[in-house]
Amino acid sequence: MLYQAYQLQSDLVSPLRLAAQHLSASLWIQKTERTVVRKVAAACDVLSRLRLTHSRPPYNIHSVTVGETEIPVVEETVLTLPFGTLLRFRKDDPSLPEQPRVLLAAPLSGHFATLLRETARTLLQDHDVYITDWHNARDVSLLHGGFSLDDYISYLIRFTEAVGEGSHMIAVCQPCVAALAATAVMAEDDNPAQPRSLTLMAGPVDCRVNPTEVNKLATSQPITWFEKNLISHVPLPHAGFMRRVYPGFVQLSAFISMNPERHKQSFRNIYDHLQEGRVEEAQVIQDFYEEYLAVNDLPAEFYLETVEKVFQTYDLPRGVLTYQGRTVNPAAIRRTALMTVEGERDDICSVGQTVAAQDLCPNVRPYLKTHHIQTGVGHYGVFSGRRWNQQIYPRVRDHIHASQG
């Protein structure tokens, strides 16, 4: 009933928010200097933004600077599957020399892959970038069956094959376990498309190391509790009617509850900036929340298996993770260069959890292994922001280019 109650509340409040949006827009169009009108317009703008959306925001990657040249970027669909699409950000310049092809594995954790927009934009300077664009599970018909951790690994393998031989993979946060598993399976099968390099960034490879509050929460209840209390059925009128999902709005509520005062202050700042005429400052916060409040429902199978196998029973580091009935063997990885990246202040995947992948891959030669701890950054600073662009990315780029062969 949780999802049904949410849908009913959303439907009832939607007309009010639409009216506030139209009123705010009409008042701003007047470009009035009257204080009272500005306050009303600002209040309406804030009210209209206090809502969740359930469709992917645009990537808005229209160009990239290579050297001193601004090159147009075209977003292309390479492969579409029921639960995800492989997208390519193609640089529209035939004279540009070939660059290393990189598959960016995005998390499936309540937000859309656009969370890695800045990561992709930065990588585009020196690489041919592809991304796993996960679909909202509530929009996927039951006719397509379920989507489990095995399916996620299968999708990574299929996407890597579609990118082609000699490519590289970067996984950010949650998919690090699946990316390592997919690489191990491809190596054991001697798949010609196995990546030349694998970069794992701030991922929960071994959550037994320095457990965070997120890790402790995952182990605070048995998996049956998560299934009983957090899984809902998609209501009408969505295409995925009756599909069992972990709703994105539940995940977002958990994120917001970790620091509610900060989010309240952010919306107060939007109001203050707008009524004072500081529109550009308000726009920065508005853009952040347009992304932050766009939620993506997770298939129940994938969510429950991830909680259990990654955060509760630690199957990969214990050597008991299976894929389609076979044990995943990271020791099979020999030719793929491995890089792990962690943030010193990461309170989601703490220091030590990602570098654990290095010990799981004993047959990767030492000169093909790299580890970097970035000082002064938390979880999101590993793949976005100033230190990502200026300090982490150059090391990732050098790792990829050195393994290009």
Secondary structure as a PSIPRED ss2 file (coil, helix, strand):
# PSIPRED VFORMAT (PSIPRED V4.0)

   1 M C   1.000  0.000  0.000
   2 L H   0.000  1.000  0.000
   3 Y H   0.000  1.000  0.000
   4 Q H   0.000  1.000  0.000
   5 A H   0.000  1.000  0.000
   6 Y H   0.000  1.000  0.000
   7 Q H   0.000  1.000  0.000
   8 L H   0.000  1.000  0.000
   9 Q H   0.000  1.000  0.000
  10 S H   0.000  1.000  0.000
  11 D H   0.000  1.000  0.000
  12 L H   0.000  1.000  0.000
  13 V H   0.000  1.000  0.000
  14 S H   0.000  1.000  0.000
  15 P H   0.000  1.000  0.000
  16 L H   0.000  1.000  0.000
  17 R H   0.000  1.000  0.000
  18 L H   0.000  1.000  0.000
  19 A H   0.000  1.000  0.000
  20 A H   0.000  1.000  0.000
  21 Q H   0.000  1.000  0.000
  22 H H   0.000  1.000  0.000
  23 L H   0.000  1.000  0.000
  24 S H   0.000  1.000  0.000
  25 A H   0.000  1.000  0.000
  26 S H   0.000  1.000  0.000
  27 L H   0.000  1.000  0.000
  28 W H   0.000  1.000  0.000
  29 I H   0.000  1.000  0.000
  30 Q C   1.000  0.000  0.000
  31 K C   1.000  0.000  0.000
  32 T C   1.000  0.000  0.000
  33 E C   1.000  0.000  0.000
  34 R C   1.000  0.000  0.000
  35 T H   0.000  1.000  0.000
  36 V H   0.000  1.000  0.000
  37 V H   0.000  1.000  0.000
  38 R H   0.000  1.000  0.000
  39 K H   0.000  1.000  0.000
  40 V H   0.000  1.000  0.000
  41 A H   0.000  1.000  0.000
  42 A H   0.000  1.000  0.000
  43 A H   0.000  1.000  0.000
  44 C H   0.000  1.000  0.000
  45 D H   0.000  1.000  0.000
  46 V H   0.000  1.000  0.000
  47 L H   0.000  1.000  0.000
  48 S H   0.000  1.000  0.000
  49 R H   0.000  1.000  0.000
  50 L C   1.000  0.000  0.000
  51 R C   1.000  0.000  0.000
  52 L C   1.000  0.000  0.000
  53 T E   0.000  0.000  1.000
  54 H C   1.000  0.000  0.000
  55 S C   1.000  0.000  0.000
  56 R C   1.000  0.000  0.000
  57 P C   1.000  0.000  0.000
  58 P C   1.000  0.000  0.000
  59 Y C   1.000  0.000  0.000
  60 N C   1.000  0.000  0.000
  61 I C   1.000  0.000  0.000
  62 H C   1.000  0.000  0.000
  63 S E   0.000  0.000  1.000
  64 V E   0.000  0.000  1.000
  65 T E   0.000  0.000  1.000
  66 V E   0.000  0.000  1.000
  67 G C   1.000  0.000  0.000
  68 E C   1.000  0.000  0.000
  69 T E   0.000  0.000  1.000
  70 E E   0.000  0.000  1.000
  71 I E   0.000  0.000  1.000
  72 P E   0.000  0.000  1.000
  73 V E   0.000  0.000  1.000
  74 V E   0.000  0.000  1.000
  75 E E   0.000  0.000  1.000
  76 E E   0.000  0.000  1.000
  77 T E   0.000  0.000  1.000
  78 V E   0.000  0.000  1.000
  79 L E   0.000  0.000  1.000
  80 T E   0.000  0.000  1.000
  81 L E   0.000  0.000  1.000
  82 P C   1.000  0.000  0.000
  83 F C   1.000  0.000  0.000
  84 G E   0.000  0.000  1.000
  85 T E   0.000  0.000  1.000
  86 L E   0.000  0.000  1.000
  87 L E   0.000  0.000  1.000
  88 R E   0.000  0.000  1.000
  89 F E   0.000  0.000  1.000
  90 R E   0.000  0.000  1.000
  91 K E   0.000  0.000  1.000
  92 D C   1.000  0.000  0.000
  93 D C   1.000  0.000  0.000
  94 P C   1.000  0.000  0.000
  95 S C   1.000  0.000  0.000
  96 L C   1.000  0.000  0.000
  97 P C   1.000  0.000  0.000
  98 E C   1.000  0.000  0.000
  99 Q C   1.000  0.000  0.000
 100 P C   1.000  0.000  0.000
 101 R E   0.000  0.000  1.000
 102 V E   0.000  0.000  1.000
 103 L E   0.000  0.000  1.000
 104 L E   0.000  0.000  1.000
 105 A E   0.000  0.000  1.000
 106 A C   1.000  0.000  0.000
 107 P C   1.000  0.000  0.000
 108 L C   1.000  0.000  0.000
 109 S C   1.000  0.000  0.000
 110 G C   1.000  0.000  0.000
 111 H E   0.000  0.000  1.000
 112 F C   1.000  0.000  0.000
 113 A H   0.000  1.000  0.000
 114 T H   0.000  1.000  0.000
 115 L H   0.000  1.000  0.000
 116 L H   0.000  1.000  0.000
 117 R H   0.000  1.000  0.000
 118 E H   0.000  1.000  0.000
 119 T H   0.000  1.000  0.000
 120 A H   0.000  1.000  0.000
 121 R H   0.000  1.000  0.000
 122 T H   0.000  1.000  0.000
 123 L H   0.000  1.000  0.000
 124 L C   1.000  0.000  0.000
 125 Q C   1.000  0.000  0.000
 126 D C   1.000  0.000  0.000
 127 H C   1.000  0.000  0.000
 128 D E   0.000  0.000  1.000
 129 V E   0.000  0.000  1.000
 130 Y E   0.000  0.000  1.000
 131 I E   0.000  0.000  1.000
 132 T E   0.000  0.000  1.000
 133 D E   0.000  0.000  1.000
 134 W E   0.000  0.000  1.000
 135 H C   1.000  0.000  0.000
 136 N C   1.000  0.000  0.000
 137 A H   0.000  1.000  0.000
 138 R H   0.000  1.000  0.000
 139 D H   0.000  1.000  0.000
 140 V C   1.000  0.000  0.000
 141 S C   1.000  0.000  0.000
 142 L H   0.000  1.000  0.000
 143 L H   0.000  1.000  0.000
 144 H H   0.000  1.000  0.000
 145 G C   1.000  0.000  0.000
 146 G C   1.000  0.000  0.000
 147 F C   1.000  0.000  0.000
 148 S C   1.000  0.000  0.000
 149 L H   0.000  1.000  0.000
 150 D H   0.000  1.000  0.000
 151 D H   0.000  1.000  0.000
 152 Y H   0.000  1.000  0.000
 153 I H   0.000  1.000  0.000
 154 S H   0.000  1.000  0.000
 155 Y H   0.000  1.000  0.000
 156 L H   0.000  1.000  0.000
 157 I H   0.000  1.000  0.000
 158 R H   0.000  1.000  0.000
 159 F H   0.000  1.000  0.000
 160 T H   0.000  1.000  0.000
 161 E H   0.000  1.000  0.000
 162 A H   0.000  1.000  0.000
 163 V H   0.000  1.000  0.000
 164 G C   1.000  0.000  0.000
 165 E C   1.000  0.000  0.000
 166 G C   1.000  0.000  0.000
 167 S C   1.000  0.000  0.000
 168 H E   0.000  0.000  1.000
 169 M E   0.000  0.000  1.000
 170 I E   0.000  0.000  1.000
 171 A E   0.000  0.000  1.000
 172 V E   0.000  0.000  1.000
 173 C C   1.000  0.000  0.000
 174 Q C   1.000  0.000  0.000
 175 P C   1.000  0.000  0.000
 176 C H   0.000  1.000  0.000
 177 V H   0.000  1.000  0.000
 178 A H   0.000  1.000  0.000
 179 A H   0.000  1.000  0.000
 180 L H   0.000  1.000  0.000
 181 A H   0.000  1.000  0.000
 182 A H   0.000  1.000  0.000
 183 T H   0.000  1.000  0.000
 184 A H   0.000  1.000  0.000
 185 V H   0.000  1.000  0.000
 186 M H   0.000  1.000  0.000
 187 A H   0.000  1.000  0.000
 188 E H   0.000  1.000  0.000
 189 D C   1.000  0.000  0.000
 190 D C   1.000  0.000  0.000
 191 N C   1.000  0.000  0.000
 192 P C   1.000  0.000  0.000
 193 A C   1.000  0.000  0.000
 194 Q C   1.000  0.000  0.000
 195 P C   1.000  0.000  0.000
 196 R C   1.000  0.000  0.000
 197 S E   0.000  0.000  1.000
 198 L E   0.000  0.000  1.000
 199 T E   0.000  0.000  1.000
 200 L E   0.000  0.000  1.000
 201 M E   0.000  0.000  1.000
 202 A C   1.000  0.000  0.000
 203 G C   1.000  0.000  0.000
 204 P C   1.000  0.000  0.000
 205 V C   1.000  0.000  0.000
 206 D C   1.000  0.000  0.000
 207 C C   1.000  0.000  0.000
 208 R C   1.000  0.000  0.000
 209 V C   1.000  0.000  0.000
 210 N C   1.000  0.000  0.000
 211 P C   1.000  0.000  0.000
 212 T C   1.000  0.000  0.000
 213 E H   0.000  1.000  0.000
 214 V H   0.000  1.000  0.000
 215 N H   0.000  1.000  0.000
 216 K H   0.000  1.000  0.000
 217 L H   0.000  1.000  0.000
 218 A H   0.000  1.000  0.000
 219 T C   1.000  0.000  0.000
 220 S C   1.000  0.000  0.000
 221 Q C   1.000  0.000  0.000
 222 P C   1.000  0.000  0.000
 223 I H   0.000  1.000  0.000
 224 T H   0.000  1.000  0.000
 225 W H   0.000  1.000  0.000
 226 F H   0.000  1.000  0.000
 227 E H   0.000  1.000  0.000
 228 K H   0.000  1.000  0.000
 229 N H   0.000  1.000  0.000
 230 L H   0.000  1.000  0.000
 231 I C   1.000  0.000  0.000
 232 S E   0.000  0.000  1.000
 233 H E   0.000  0.000  1.000
 234 V C   1.000  0.000  0.000
 235 P C   1.000  0.000  0.000
 236 L C   1.000  0.000  0.000
 237 P C   1.000  0.000  0.000
 238 H C   1.000  0.000  0.000
 239 A C   1.000  0.000  0.000
 240 G C   1.000  0.000  0.000
 241 F C   1.000  0.000  0.000
 242 M C   1.000  0.000  0.000
 243 R C   1.000  0.000  0.000
 244 R E   0.000  0.000  1.000
 245 V E   0.000  0.000  1.000
 246 Y E   0.000  0.000  1.000
 247 P C   1.000  0.000  0.000
 248 G H   0.000  1.000  0.000
 249 F H   0.000  1.000  0.000
 250 V H   0.000  1.000  0.000
 251 Q H   0.000  1.000  0.000
 252 L H   0.000  1.000  0.000
 253 S H   0.000  1.000  0.000
 254 A H   0.000  1.000  0.000
 255 F H   0.000  1.000  0.000
 256 I H   0.000  1.000  0.000
 257 S H   0.000  1.000  0.000
 258 M C   1.000  0.000  0.000
 259 N C   1.000  0.000  0.000
 260 P H   0.000  1.000  0.000
 261 E H   0.000  1.000  0.000
 262 R H   0.000  1.000  0.000
 263 H H   0.000  1.000  0.000
 264 K H   0.000  1.000  0.000
 265 Q H   0.000  1.000  0.000
 266 S H   0.000  1.000  0.000
 267 F H   0.000  1.000  0.000
 268 R H   0.000  1.000  0.000
 269 N H   0.000  1.000  0.000
 270 I H   0.000  1.000  0.000
 271 Y H   0.000  1.000  0.000
 272 D H   0.000  1.000  0.000
 273 H H   0.000  1.000  0.000
 274 L H   0.000  1.000  0.000
 275 Q H   0.000  1.000  0.000
 276 E C   1.000  0.000  0.000
 277 G C   1.000  0.000  0.000
 278 R C   1.000  0.000  0.000
 279 V H   0.000  1.000  0.000
 280 E H   0.000  1.000  0.000
 281 E H   0.000  1.000  0.000
 282 A H   0.000  1.000  0.000
 283 Q H   0.000  1.000  0.000
 284 V H   0.000  1.000  0.000
 285 I H   0.000  1.000  0.000
 286 Q H   0.000  1.000  0.000
 287 D H   0.000  1.000  0.000
 288 F H   0.000  1.000  0.000
 289 Y H   0.000  1.000  0.000
 290 E H   0.000  1.000  0.000
 291 E H   0.000  1.000  0.000
 292 Y H   0.000  1.000  0.000
 293 L C   1.000  0.000  0.000
 294 A E   0.000  0.000  1.000
 295 V E   0.000  0.000  1.000
 296 N C   1.000  0.000  0.000
 297 D C   1.000  0.000  0.000
 298 L E   0.000  0.000  1.000
 299 P E   0.000  0.000  1.000
 300 A H   0.000  1.000  0.000
 301 E H   0.000  1.000  0.000
 302 F H   0.000  1.000  0.000
 303 Y H   0.000  1.000  0.000
 304 L H   0.000  1.000  0.000
 305 E H   0.000  1.000  0.000
 306 T H   0.000  1.000  0.000
 307 V H   0.000  1.000  0.000
 308 E H   0.000  1.000  0.000
 309 K H   0.000  1.000  0.000
 310 V H   0.000  1.000  0.000
 311 F H   0.000  1.000  0.000
 312 Q H   0.000  1.000  0.000
 313 T C   1.000  0.000  0.000
 314 Y C   1.000  0.000  0.000
 315 D H   0.000  1.000  0.000
 316 L H   0.000  1.000  0.000
 317 P H   0.000  1.000  0.000
 318 R H   0.000  1.000  0.000
 319 G C   1.000  0.000  0.000
 320 V C   1.000  0.000  0.000
 321 L C   1.000  0.000  0.000
 322 T E   0.000  0.000  1.000
 323 Y E   0.000  0.000  1.000
 324 Q C   1.000  0.000  0.000
 325 G C   1.000  0.000  0.000
 326 R E   0.000  0.000  1.000
 327 T E   0.000  0.000  1.000
 328 V C   1.000  0.000  0.000
 329 N C   1.000  0.000  0.000
 330 P H   0.000  1.000  0.000
 331 A H   0.000  1.000  0.000
 332 A H   0.000  1.000  0.000
 333 I C   1.000  0.000  0.000
 334 R C   1.000  0.000  0.000
 335 R C   1.000  0.000  0.000
 336 T C   1.000  0.000  0.000
 337 A E   0.000  0.000  1.000
 338 L E   0.000  0.000  1.000
 339 M E   0.000  0.000  1.000
 340 T E   0.000  0.000  1.000
 341 V E   0.000  0.000  1.000
 342 E E   0.000  0.000  1.000
 343 G E   0.000  0.000  1.000
 344 E C   1.000  0.000  0.000
 345 R C   1.000  0.000  0.000
 346 D C   1.000  0.000  0.000
 347 D C   1.000  0.000  0.000
 348 I C   1.000  0.000  0.000
 349 C C   1.000  0.000  0.000
 350 S C   1.000  0.000  0.000
 351 V C   1.000  0.000  0.000
 352 G C   1.000  0.000  0.000
 353 Q C   1.000  0.000  0.000
 354 T C   1.000  0.000  0.000
 355 V C   1.000  0.000  0.000
 356 A H   0.000  1.000  0.000
 357 A H   0.000  1.000  0.000
 358 Q H   0.000  1.000  0.000
 359 D H   0.000  1.000  0.000
 360 L H   0.000  1.000  0.000
 361 C C   1.000  0.000  0.000
 362 P C   1.000  0.000  0.000
 363 N C   1.000  0.000  0.000
 364 V C   1.000  0.000  0.000
 365 R C   1.000  0.000  0.000
 366 P H   0.000  1.000  0.000
 367 Y H   0.000  1.000  0.000
 368 L H   0.000  1.000  0.000
 369 K E   0.000  0.000  1.000
 370 T E   0.000  0.000  1.000
 371 H E   0.000  0.000  1.000
 372 H E   0.000  0.000  1.000
 373 I E   0.000  0.000  1.000
 374 Q E   0.000  0.000  1.000
 375 T C   1.000  0.000  0.000
 376 G C   1.000  0.000  0.000
 377 V C   1.000  0.000  0.000
 378 G C   1.000  0.000  0.000
 379 H C   1.000  0.000  0.000
 380 Y H   0.000  1.000  0.000
 381 G H   0.000  1.000  0.000
 382 V H   0.000  1.000  0.000
 383 F C   1.000  0.000  0.000
 384 S C   1.000  0.000  0.000
 385 G C   1.000  0.000  0.000
 386 R H   0.000  1.000  0.000
 387 R H   0.000  1.000  0.000
 388 W H   0.000  1.000  0.000
 389 N H   0.000  1.000  0.000
 390 Q H   0.000  1.000  0.000
 391 Q H   0.000  1.000  0.000
 392 I H   0.000  1.000  0.000
 393 Y H   0.000  1.000  0.000
 394 P H   0.000  1.000  0.000
 395 R H   0.000  1.000  0.000
 396 V H   0.000  1.000  0.000
 397 R H   0.000  1.000  0.000
 398 D H   0.000  1.000  0.000
 399 H H   0.000  1.000  0.000
 400 I H   0.000  1.000  0.000
 401 H H   0.000  1.000  0.000
 402 A H   0.000  1.000  0.000
 403 S C   1.000  0.000  0.000
 404 Q C   1.000  0.000  0.000
 405 G C   1.000  0.000  0.000
